[in-house]
Amino acid sequence: MRLWLPLALAGALLAACGASALAVVPSVAGPTGIVMLPTARIAPVNEWQTAAGYRSFRVEAMYGLEDIDVSMWSFNFLKGVSSDAEFWAMYTRASNGQDTDVWEFGGKYRFREGIMPTRGLWSGLDAAVGMSLGRWTDSLTMYQDVPFFTDTESLRAYFVLTKQLVPAYTGEWPWARPPHTRVDGTVGIYYLSVNPDFGDSASLLEWFLGMEVLFKNNIAFAVEYRFKDADLESDPVFSSLLRYPIDRQIDFEFGTTNASPGGLGLGEQDLFARITYRIPVADY
């Protein structure tokens, strides 16, 4: 079932609001980003960003058996280690009656000011590269009841550009309420390699796009799209997200995605919900 339309309508209804600065938090996949795909933004050094989320989805079983329902709890930790770099870690517990664990660690580096052009269409453009390593224990049990187990290792890498298409505020006073809705656009190229202990490895290299619309009081609506690898995926990856601030440190996120835990595009959109929490760090 296609569940992205209600979120798109919600985003359109919010468009009449003014904008504010968006809190930087981990994506569902780990780095600063939208849902499964990164942006070129970097987490601040004066906060820890954490998130806890739940998702359920259905995967097509192997060898024509019945499809399998999977539930997932995920926990994210993200920290800016400098003005141009961040490090993150993620743990996920997935279950279909049998439990499996996913660990992933990664980082992102944003190119320093002065490397990228700063005039004309290039003004306000951020560029970043990143990568992560992950391990999914007993991953095959998510797809079929088997008498043996196998682990899967993953490698992700990307180059990404993010730009403010509609700036929030360009006036003299930085603390003033921005008069306009802010829109950020993202484009990048994404590499994913999956290497199971049992079976053949696979990889893909595809372009992706993203857009974030930032509204009054930090309410945000965002969508992302990664092009389909015809050999590995049934559909391109598409995700949407609505973020609502509960207070200055806590946000609630509600969205949909069709990406598998390994990052491949599945056939249906599934719901997820998360709470993100920012922990201030003393500046010594």
C-alpha positions in Angstrom: 0.0 0.0 0.0 1.3 3.4 -0.9 1.4 5.4 2.3 3.4 8.5 1.2 0.4 10.5 -0.1 -1.0 11.4 3.4 2.5 12.7 4.4 2.7 14.7 1.2 -0.6 16.3 1.8 0.4 17.1 5.4 3.5 18.8 4.1 1.4 20.9 1.7 -0.9 22.0 4.5 2.0 23.1 6.6 3.5 25.2 3.8 1.7 28.3 4.9 3.8 28.4 8.1 7.0 30.4 8.5 10.3 28.6 8.8 12.9 28.0 11.5 16.3 26.3 11.8 16.0 22.5 11.6 17.6 20.4 14.4 20.3 18.1 13.0 19.5 14.5 14.1 20.5 11.0 12.9 18.6 9.5 10.0 17.0 6.1 10.3 20.1 4.7 8.5 22.6 6.4 10.9 24.3 9.5 9.4 22.7 13.0 9.3 20.2 12.7 6.5 16.5 12.2 5.7 15.5 8.5 6.3 17.7 6.0 4.6 19.9 8.4 2.6 22.4 11.1 3.8 22.6 14.8 3.3 25.8 16.9 3.4 25.0 18.4 6.8 27.2 17.7 9.8 26.1 17.1 13.4 27.1 19.9 15.9 29.9 19.3 18.3 28.0 20.6 21.3 25.4 17.9 21.4 24.9 14.1 21.3 22.0 13.2 19.0 20.2 10.0 19.9 17.1 8.3 18.5 14.9 5.2 19.2 12.5 3.9 16.7 10.1 1.1 15.7 9.3 -0.3 12.3 7.4 -3.3 11.0 7.5 -4.6 7.4 6.9 -7.7 5.2 9.5 -9.4 3.1 9.0 -11.8 0.3 10.1 -15.3 1.5 12.5 -17.5 -0.5 11.5 -20.4 -2.7 7.8 -19.4 -2.9 7.0 -19.8 0.8 4.7 -17.4 2.6 5.8 -13.8 3.1 7.3 -13.0 6.5 6.4 -10.2 8.9 9.4 -8.5 10.6 9.5 -6.0 13.4 12.5 -3.8 14.2 13.7 -1.7 17.1 16.6 0.6 16.3 18.8 2.9 18.4 21.0 5.6 17.0 23.9 7.6 18.4 25.5 10.6 16.5 28.1 13.1 17.4 29.9 15.9 15.6 33.7 15.5 16.2 34.6 18.7 14.5 32.9 21.5 12.5 33.4 19.3 9.4 33.1 15.7 10.6 30.8 13.4 12.5 30.8 9.8 13.8 27.8 7.6 14.4 26.7 4.1 15.6 23.5 2.2 15.2 22.1 -1.0 16.8 18.9 -2.7 15.5 17.1 -5.8 16.9 14.9 -7.4 14.2 12.5 -10.3 14.9 10.1 -12.6 12.9 9.9 -15.0 15.8 13.7 -15.4 15.7 15.9 -12.5 16.8 18.8 -11.0 14.8 21.1 -8.1 15.5 22.4 -5.4 13.2 25.4 -3.2 14.2 26.7 -0.4 12.0 29.4 2.3 12.5 30.2 5.2 10.2 31.4 8.7 9.6 31.0 11.7 7.3 33.4 14.5 6.3 32.2 17.8 4.9 34.7 19.6 2.6 36.0 22.8 4.3 34.9 26.3 3.2 37.2 27.6 0.5 37.3 24.3 -1.5 33.8 24.7 -3.0 32.7 27.7 -5.1 30.7 30.3 -3.1 29.1 32.5 -5.8 26.1 32.3 -8.0 24.4 28.9 -8.1 27.1 27.5 -5.9 26.4 29.8 -3.0 25.3 27.9 0.1 26.4 24.5 -1.3 27.7 21.8 1.1 29.6 18.7 -0.2 30.5 15.7 1.9 31.7 12.1 1.7 31.0 9.3 4.1 31.1 5.5 4.6 30.0 2.9 7.1 30.6 -0.8 7.9 27.9 -3.0 9.3 27.3 -6.6 10.3 23.9 -8.4 10.4 24.0 -11.6 12.5 21.8 -14.5 11.5 20.4 -12.5 8.6 19.0 -15.4 6.6 16.5 -16.2 9.4 14.6 -13.0 8.4 13.7 -14.6 5.0 13.2 -18.3 5.7 13.2 -20.8 8.6 16.5 -22.5 8.0 18.5 -25.0 10.1 21.7 -23.0 9.8 22.7 -19.3 10.2 24.7 -16.8 8.3 26.0 -13.3 9.0 26.0 -10.5 6.4 28.6 -7.7 6.2 27.8 -4.4 4.5 29.8 -1.5 3.2 28.2 1.8 2.3 29.9 4.9 0.8 28.5 8.1 -0.8 29.3 11.5 -2.1 26.6 14.0 -1.5 25.7 17.7 -2.2 23.2 19.7 -0.3 22.1 23.3 -1.0 19.5 25.7 0.4 17.1 26.2 -2.6 15.0 28.7 -0.6 16.9 30.4 2.2 15.3 30.7 5.6 16.7 34.1 6.5 19.3 36.5 5.1 18.7 39.6 7.2 20.9 41.3 9.7 19.7 39.7 12.9 20.4 35.9 13.0 18.0 35.4 15.9 15.0 36.9 14.1 12.2 34.7 13.0 12.8 33.7 9.3 10.1 35.1 7.1 10.0 32.3 4.5 9.7 28.5 4.3 13.2 27.0 3.8 13.8 24.3 1.2 17.0 22.2 1.1 17.8 20.0 -1.9 20.2 17.1 -2.0 21.8 15.0 -4.8 24.4 12.3 -4.5 25.7 8.9 -5.6 25.5 5.9 -3.3 27.4 2.7 -3.2 26.3 -0.4 -1.3 28.0 -3.8 -1.0 26.5 -6.8 0.8 28.6 -9.8 1.5 27.0 -12.8 3.3 29.0 -15.6 4.9 26.9 -18.0 2.9 25.9 -17.2 -0.7 27.0 -14.6 -3.3 27.9 -11.0 -2.6 26.2 -8.1 -4.4 26.7 -4.4 -4.9 25.1 -1.4 -6.5 26.0 2.2 -7.4 23.1 4.5 -7.9 22.2 8.2 -7.8 19.8 9.6 -5.2 17.8 12.8 -4.6 16.3 14.4 -1.5 14.3 17.4 -0.5 13.6 18.9 3.0 11.0 21.6 3.6 11.4 23.4 6.9 8.4 25.0 8.5 7.6 27.1 11.6 8.8 25.9 15.0 11.1 23.3 13.4 8.3 21.2 11.8 9.9 19.5 8.8 8.7 17.4 5.8 11.2 15.5 3.7 11.3 13.0 0.9 14.1 11.0 -0.7 14.5 8.8 -3.8 17.3 6.4 -4.8 17.2 5.0 -8.4 16.6 1.3 -8.8 19.3 -1.3 -9.4 17.5 -3.6 -11.9 19.5 -6.7 -10.9 18.9 -6.5 -7.1 15.8 -4.5 -6.4 12.1 -4.8 -7.0 11.6 -1.0 -6.7 13.6 2.1 -6.2 14.0 3.3 -2.6 11.5 6.0 -1.7 11.0 7.4 1.8 9.1 10.3 3.4 9.3 11.9 6.8 7.3 14.3 9.0 9.2 15.7 12.1 7.5 17.5 14.9 9.3 19.1 17.8 8.0 18.2 21.3 10.4 20.7 22.9 13.8 22.1 22.3 15.5 18.7 22.8 12.9 16.1 21.7 11.4 15.5 18.3 8.9 13.0 17.1 9.3 11.5 13.7 6.7 9.6 11.6 7.3 8.4 8.1 7.3 5.6 5.5 10.0 3.8 3.6 10.3 0.7 1.4 14.0 0.0 2.1 15.1 -3.3 3.7 17.4 -3.4 6.7 20.2 -3.9 4.2 19.2 -0.8 2.2 17.6 -2.5 -0.8 14.3 -1.3 -2.3 11.3 -3.5 -1.4 7.9 -3.5 -3.1 5.7 -1.8 -0.4 5.9 1.3 1.8 5.9 0.6 5.5 5.5 2.9 8.5 8.1 3.8 11.1 8.0 6.1 14.1 10.9 7.5 16.2 11.8 9.7 19.1 15.0 11.8 18.8 16.7 13.4 21.8 19.6 15.9 21.8 21.9 15.9 24.8 23.9 19.1 25.3 27.6 18.8 25.9 29.5 21.2 28.1 32.0 23.4 26.2 35.2 23.3 28.2 
